Amino acid sequence: MDVFEFIISIVALVLIFVTLWIILLRKRRNDSPIQPEGQYDLDELSRMAESMGDRIGTLESILDAEVPDWREQLERGSQ
């Protein structure tokens, strides 16, 4: 009977250890979530939007100089 009690106590200890380990891992995951590389903060997104706006403005001015009626052609093509 001693061997049976020993095996039960070892299994119980292992189950308790595994349960606590899983609980602690989940708490740590919830406390500090890992951010994917594609996630940006709002300030960075705002700077990126301003930069894109500047680039679009530059491209439109180049198109206006090279192809003066490009806006009309675009409107006719989309209708």
C-alpha positions, 0 to 999 in steps of 0.5 A: 500500500505504501507504493500506491500512496507514493505514486498518488502523492507524486501524481498530485504534486506534478498536477499541482505544479503543472496547474500553477505553471500554466496559471503563472504563464497566463498571468504573465501573458496578460500583464505584458502582451507581446506586440506584433511588429506591424503594430504602431503607436498613434504618434508614429502613425500620425507622422507616417500619414503626414509624410504620405500626404507630403509625398502625394502632394509632390506627386500631384504637382509633378503630374500637374506639370507633366500631364496637365489634364490628368485629373480629368482623364482620371475622372473620365476613366472612373465613370 
